[in-house]
Amino acid sequence: MGQFDHPNVIHLEGVVTKSSPVMIITEFMENGSLDTFLRQNDGQFTVIQLVGMLRGIASGMKYLADMNYVHRDLAARNILVNSNLVCKVSDFGLSRFLEDDTSDPTYTSALGGKIPIRWTAPEAIQYRKFTSASDVWSYGIVMWEVMSYGERPYWDMTNQDVINAIEQDYRLPPPMDCPSALHQLMLDCWQKDRNNRPKFSQIVNNLDKMIRNPNTLKAMTPLSSGVHLPLLDRSIPDFSTFSSVDEWLDAIKMGQYKDNFANSDFSTFDVVSQMTMDDILRVGVTLAGHQKKILNSIQMMRAQMNQIQLPSSPPTVPSLFLNPPTDQKSWTSAESAMTSPNSHFQSQKHGRF
């Protein structure tokens, strides 16, 4: 770690070995870990600022890859942020120096070792083969974490469910308001064949182009008839299972606004389902991240309520997806609002967004 010298890699200041406990001293990063920082500032950054963070992380990883190091635990929790929003790769507890052929450096860990499933490439999970290409897969997950403001990848799915879904070519969908160019880069990082994934140098170049030409970030992910829609976990309760608006607000972790809704006479689902962003503002929800979360959930509520009169859906197809919204923003918002979205995947077998 002491040999690393890059603006996007945490700097080692020193070590303490002659007293207990043994300590590693690094530069101080005022904003702490990236995942927590994003959750605390949900919705507060521009797309360009988020891309700037991603560019910094990619630059740090390019440096490590050029030095033949594989991180093996790249995740937003292991990225630290300073007061200037500079992101630095840290936590090298699982990193390894690669002495193999630099054209295809491979580290094979001992079987049975613990690995972070949600961030780990399929070949690393199955064969314990870690390379810079497996770090690229993990970087794609970090991209998703950043664009979703620290949401947990694959939500509350079990590790085995994640493994099974990835094996069946399902991939995480774009976070809400994620530009299509960024989601495509994520999908490139998640190619099953590691040889088809971009190198970190290519990722840095792509992000630099986006920063220089922000217009490329304006296009949102479109729907097409050739896309395989995400499957919905039928164990997820629909809105009819909530007995009150208060219970719904608790479920989406917005319970602090119970009194706001009640005092503004938004006390039934029929009324709440018709709320607009202006209504949410009038209720007194001022934080952009909270506005987004509540509006997303309302749009999903409306979509589910509109399906109540339809015939029962086939057992493997949720009613929401029988007639998905045609408006992209509505679709993305509805998709992102599920409180237990085990189904938020799209299959690369049938094309991409």
C-alpha positions as CSV (number, residue, x, y, z in Angstrom):
1,M,0.0,0.0,0.0
2,G,2.9,2.3,0.8
3,Q,4.1,2.2,-2.8
4,F,0.9,3.6,-4.2
5,D,1.1,7.2,-5.3
6,H,-2.0,8.4,-7.2
7,P,-4.6,11.1,-6.4
8,N,-7.4,8.6,-6.5
9,V,-5.8,6.0,-4.3
10,I,-5.7,6.5,-0.5
11,H,-2.3,7.6,0.7
12,L,-0.5,5.7,3.5
13,E,1.0,8.1,6.1
14,G,2.6,5.5,8.3
15,V,2.1,2.4,10.5
16,V,2.2,1.7,14.2
17,T,3.8,-1.7,15.0
18,K,5.5,-1.3,18.3
19,S,2.4,-1.0,20.4
20,S,-1.0,-2.6,20.5
21,P,-3.1,-2.5,18.5
22,V,-1.1,-2.4,15.3
23,M,-2.4,0.5,13.2
24,I,-2.3,1.8,9.6
25,I,-2.4,5.6,9.3
26,T,-3.8,7.1,6.1
27,E,-4.7,10.5,4.9
28,F,-7.9,11.9,6.5
29,M,-11.0,11.8,4.2
30,E,-13.6,14.2,5.6
31,N,-16.7,12.7,4.0
32,G,-16.0,9.1,4.9
33,S,-17.1,6.1,2.8
34,L,-18.8,6.8,-0.5
35,D,-21.9,4.6,0.1
36,T,-22.8,6.4,3.4
37,F,-22.0,9.8,1.9
38,L,-24.3,9.2,-1.0
39,R,-27.2,8.0,1.2
40,Q,-26.8,11.1,3.4
41,N,-26.9,13.4,0.3
42,D,-29.6,11.6,-1.7
43,G,-30.4,13.5,-4.9
44,Q,-28.2,16.4,-4.1
45,F,-25.6,16.1,-6.9
46,T,-25.7,16.8,-10.6
47,V,-25.1,14.0,-13.1
48,I,-21.8,15.6,-14.0
49,Q,-20.7,15.6,-10.4
50,L,-21.6,11.9,-10.1
51,V,-19.7,11.1,-13.3
52,G,-16.7,13.0,-11.9
53,M,-16.7,10.7,-8.9
54,L,-16.9,7.7,-11.1
55,R,-14.1,9.0,-13.3
56,G,-11.9,9.4,-10.2
57,I,-12.5,5.9,-9.1
58,A,-11.8,4.5,-12.5
59,S,-8.6,6.4,-12.7
60,G,-7.5,5.0,-9.4
61,M,-8.3,1.5,-10.5
62,K,-6.5,2.0,-13.8
63,Y,-3.4,2.9,-11.8
64,L,-3.7,-0.2,-9.7
65,A,-4.3,-2.4,-12.8
66,D,-1.3,-0.9,-14.5
67,M,0.7,-1.9,-11.4
68,N,-0.7,-5.5,-11.7
69,Y,-2.7,-5.2,-8.6
70,V,-6.2,-6.7,-8.3
71,H,-8.4,-5.1,-5.6
72,R,-10.9,-8.0,-5.2
73,D,-13.2,-5.9,-2.9
74,L,-14.1,-2.9,-5.0
75,A,-17.3,-1.4,-3.6
76,A,-18.7,2.0,-2.7
77,R,-18.0,1.2,1.0
78,N,-14.3,0.9,0.2
79,I,-14.1,4.3,-1.6
80,L,-13.4,7.3,0.6
81,V,-14.4,10.9,-0.2
82,N,-12.6,14.0,0.9
83,S,-13.9,17.6,1.3
84,N,-13.5,18.3,-2.4
85,L,-15.5,15.3,-3.4
86,V,-12.4,13.5,-4.6
87,C,-13.0,9.8,-4.4
88,K,-10.1,7.5,-3.5
89,V,-9.8,3.7,-3.6
90,S,-9.1,2.2,-0.2
91,D,-9.2,-1.0,1.9
92,F,-6.7,-3.3,0.3
93,G,-7.3,-6.1,2.7
94,L,-8.2,-8.5,-0.2
95,S,-5.9,-7.0,-2.8
96,R,-3.1,-9.1,-4.4
97,F,0.0,-8.5,-6.5
98,L,-0.1,-10.4,-9.7
99,E,3.1,-12.1,-10.9
100,D,1.4,-13.8,-13.8
101,D,1.5,-12.9,-17.4
102,T,0.5,-9.2,-17.5
103,S,-1.6,-9.8,-20.6
104,D,-3.9,-12.0,-18.5
105,P,-3.0,-11.7,-14.8
106,T,-4.9,-14.1,-12.7
107,Y,-4.9,-14.7,-9.0
108,T,-6.6,-17.9,-7.8
109,S,-7.7,-17.7,-4.2
110,A,-8.0,-20.6,-1.8
111,L,-11.4,-22.4,-2.1
112,G,-13.8,-21.5,0.6
113,G,-12.6,-17.9,1.1
114,K,-15.2,-15.3,1.7
115,I,-15.9,-13.0,-1.2
116,P,-18.4,-10.1,-1.6
117,I,-21.0,-11.9,-3.8
118,R,-23.0,-8.8,-4.9
119,W,-19.9,-7.1,-6.2
120,T,-18.0,-10.1,-7.6
121,A,-17.7,-11.3,-11.2
122,P,-19.2,-14.8,-11.9
123,E,-15.9,-16.4,-12.8
124,A,-14.5,-15.2,-9.5
125,I,-17.4,-16.6,-7.6
126,Q,-17.3,-19.9,-9.4
127,Y,-13.6,-20.5,-9.9
128,R,-12.0,-18.0,-7.5
129,K,-10.2,-16.4,-10.4
130,F,-9.6,-12.7,-9.7
131,T,-8.2,-10.4,-12.4
132,S,-8.4,-6.8,-13.4
133,A,-11.4,-7.9,-15.5
134,S,-13.2,-9.1,-12.3
135,D,-12.4,-5.7,-10.8
136,V,-14.1,-4.1,-13.8
137,W,-17.2,-6.1,-13.1
138,S,-17.1,-4.8,-9.5
139,Y,-16.6,-1.3,-10.9
140,G,-19.9,-1.6,-12.8
141,I,-21.6,-2.4,-9.5
142,V,-20.0,0.7,-8.0
143,M,-21.3,2.8,-10.9
144,W,-24.8,1.5,-10.1
145,E,-24.3,2.3,-6.4
146,V,-23.3,5.8,-7.2
147,M,-26.1,6.5,-9.7
148,S,-28.6,5.1,-7.2
149,Y,-27.2,7.1,-4.3
150,G,-25.9,4.2,-2.3
151,E,-28.7,1.7,-2.8
152,R,-27.8,-1.9,-1.9
153,P,-27.1,-3.9,-5.1
154,Y,-29.8,-6.5,-5.6
155,W,-31.7,-5.2,-2.7
156,D,-32.8,-7.9,-0.2
157,M,-32.1,-10.9,-2.5
158,T,-30.1,-13.7,-1.0
159,N,-26.6,-14.3,-2.2
160,Q,-27.7,-17.5,-3.9
161,D,-30.5,-15.7,-5.7
162,V,-28.0,-13.1,-6.9
163,I,-25.7,-15.9,-8.2
164,N,-28.6,-17.6,-10.0
165,A,-29.9,-14.4,-11.6
166,I,-26.5,-13.5,-12.9
167,E,-26.0,-17.0,-14.3
168,Q,-29.3,-16.6,-16.2
169,D,-28.0,-13.3,-17.7
170,Y,-30.1,-10.9,-15.7
171,R,-28.5,-7.6,-14.9
172,L,-29.4,-4.7,-12.7
173,P,-31.6,-2.1,-14.4
174,P,-30.7,1.6,-14.7
175,P,-31.2,3.6,-11.5
176,M,-33.8,6.3,-11.8
177,D,-32.7,9.2,-14.0
178,C,-29.6,7.3,-15.0
179,P,-28.3,8.3,-18.5
180,S,-28.4,5.5,-21.0
181,A,-24.7,6.0,-21.8
182,L,-23.8,5.2,-18.2
183,H,-26.1,2.2,-17.9
184,Q,-24.6,0.9,-21.2
185,L,-21.1,1.2,-19.6
186,M,-22.4,-0.8,-16.6
187,L,-23.7,-3.5,-18.9
188,D,-20.3,-3.6,-20.7
189,C,-18.6,-4.1,-17.3
190,W,-21.0,-7.0,-16.6
191,Q,-20.3,-9.0,-19.7
192,K,-20.2,-12.7,-18.8
193,D,-17.0,-13.2,-20.8
194,R,-14.4,-11.3,-19.0
195,N,-12.4,-10.8,-22.2
196,N,-15.3,-8.6,-23.5
197,R,-15.3,-6.2,-20.6
198,P,-13.6,-2.8,-21.1
199,K,-10.2,-2.1,-19.6
200,F,-10.0,0.6,-16.9
201,S,-8.2,2.8,-19.4
202,Q,-11.2,2.5,-21.8
203,I,-13.6,3.3,-19.0
204,V,-11.6,6.5,-18.0
205,N,-11.6,7.6,-21.7
206,N,-15.3,7.0,-22.0
207,L,-16.1,9.0,-18.9
208,D,-13.8,11.8,-20.0
209,K,-15.8,12.0,-23.2
210,M,-19.0,12.2,-21.3
211,I,-17.7,15.0,-19.1
212,R,-16.4,16.9,-22.1
213,N,-19.7,16.5,-23.9
214,P,-22.5,16.6,-21.3
215,N,-25.1,16.3,-24.0
216,T,-24.3,12.5,-24.2
217,L,-25.7,12.3,-20.7
218,K,-29.1,13.7,-21.5
219,A,-30.6,10.6,-23.1
220,M,-32.4,8.3,-20.7
221,T,-32.7,4.6,-21.2
222,P,-35.5,3.9,-23.7
223,L,-37.9,1.0,-23.7
224,S,-38.2,-1.2,-26.7
225,S,-40.4,-4.1,-27.6
226,G,-37.3,-6.3,-27.8
227,V,-36.4,-5.8,-24.2
228,H,-37.1,-8.6,-21.7
229,L,-39.0,-6.9,-18.8
230,P,-37.8,-7.3,-15.3
231,L,-39.6,-10.0,-13.3
232,L,-41.4,-9.0,-10.2
233,D,-41.1,-11.2,-7.1
234,R,-44.7,-12.2,-6.5
235,S,-44.0,-12.4,-2.7
236,I,-43.9,-8.6,-2.7
237,P,-47.1,-7.3,-1.1
238,D,-49.0,-4.9,-3.2
239,F,-50.4,-1.6,-1.9
240,S,-53.7,-3.2,-1.0
241,T,-51.9,-5.0,1.9
242,F,-51.2,-1.7,3.7
243,S,-54.0,-0.7,6.0
244,S,-53.2,3.0,6.1
245,V,-51.2,5.7,4.5
246,D,-49.1,5.8,7.7
247,E,-48.2,2.1,7.2
248,W,-47.2,2.8,3.6
249,L,-45.0,5.7,4.6
250,D,-43.3,3.5,7.2
251,A,-42.7,0.8,4.6
252,I,-40.9,3.2,2.2
253,K,-39.0,4.7,5.2
254,M,-40.7,8.1,4.9
255,G,-42.6,7.8,8.2
256,Q,-41.3,11.3,9.3
257,Y,-43.9,12.8,7.0
258,K,-47.0,11.1,8.5
259,D,-48.2,14.3,10.1
260,N,-47.6,16.3,7.0
261,F,-49.8,14.0,4.9
262,A,-52.5,13.8,7.6
263,N,-52.6,17.6,8.1
264,S,-52.9,18.1,4.3
265,D,-55.8,15.6,4.1
266,F,-53.8,13.1,2.1
267,S,-55.1,10.3,4.3
268,T,-56.4,7.7,1.8
269,F,-54.8,5.8,-1.0
270,D,-57.3,7.1,-3.5
271,V,-56.2,10.6,-2.7
272,V,-52.5,9.8,-2.3
273,S,-52.3,8.0,-5.6
274,Q,-53.3,11.2,-7.4
275,M,-50.6,13.3,-5.8
276,T,-48.2,15.3,-8.1
277,M,-44.8,16.7,-7.3
278,D,-46.5,20.0,-6.5
279,D,-48.6,18.3,-3.9
280,I,-45.5,16.7,-2.4
281,L,-43.9,20.1,-2.1
282,R,-47.1,21.6,-0.6
283,V,-47.1,18.8,2.0
284,G,-43.7,20.0,3.1
285,V,-41.3,17.4,1.6
286,T,-38.3,19.6,0.7
287,L,-35.4,17.1,0.3
288,A,-35.0,16.1,-3.3
289,G,-34.2,12.5,-2.5
290,H,-37.3,12.2,-0.3
291,Q,-39.4,13.8,-3.0
292,K,-38.1,11.3,-5.5
293,K,-38.7,8.3,-3.3
294,I,-42.3,9.3,-2.4
295,L,-43.2,10.2,-6.0
296,N,-41.7,6.9,-7.3
297,S,-43.8,4.9,-4.8
298,I,-47.0,6.9,-5.7
299,Q,-46.4,6.1,-9.3
300,M,-46.1,2.4,-8.5
301,M,-49.2,2.6,-6.4
302,R,-51.1,4.2,-9.2
303,A,-49.9,1.5,-11.6
304,Q,-50.9,-1.3,-9.3
305,M,-54.3,0.3,-8.6
306,N,-54.9,0.6,-12.4
307,Q,-54.5,-3.2,-12.7
308,I,-57.0,-4.2,-10.0
309,Q,-59.8,-4.5,-12.6
310,L,-57.8,-6.7,-15.0
311,P,-58.2,-10.5,-15.1
312,S,-55.7,-12.5,-13.0
313,S,-52.3,-12.6,-14.5
314,P,-50.4,-15.8,-15.3
315,P,-48.6,-17.1,-12.3
316,T,-45.1,-16.1,-13.6
317,V,-46.0,-12.6,-14.8
318,P,-46.9,-9.8,-12.3
319,S,-49.9,-7.7,-13.2
320,L,-47.9,-4.5,-13.5
321,F,-46.0,-5.9,-16.4
322,L,-49.1,-6.9,-18.4
323,N,-49.4,-3.3,-19.6
324,P,-46.2,-1.5,-18.6
325,P,-46.3,2.3,-18.8
326,T,-45.3,3.5,-22.2
327,D,-43.8,6.7,-20.8
328,Q,-40.1,6.1,-20.0
329,K,-40.0,8.4,-17.0
330,S,-43.1,6.7,-15.5
331,W,-41.7,3.3,-16.2
332,T,-38.3,4.1,-14.6
333,S,-39.9,5.7,-11.6
334,A,-42.3,2.7,-11.1
335,E,-39.5,0.2,-11.5
336,S,-37.3,2.0,-9.0
337,A,-39.9,2.4,-6.4
338,M,-40.4,-1.3,-5.4
339,T,-39.6,-1.7,-1.7
340,S,-38.4,-5.2,-2.2
341,P,-37.4,-5.3,-5.8
342,N,-36.0,-8.8,-6.2
343,S,-37.0,-8.5,-9.8
344,H,-35.1,-5.4,-10.9
345,F,-33.2,-7.1,-13.6
346,Q,-33.1,-7.2,-17.3
347,S,-31.9,-10.0,-19.5
348,Q,-29.0,-9.4,-21.8
349,K,-30.2,-12.4,-23.9
350,H,-33.0,-10.3,-25.4
351,G,-31.2,-7.0,-26.0
352,R,-30.4,-4.1,-23.8
353,F,-31.9,-0.7,-22.9
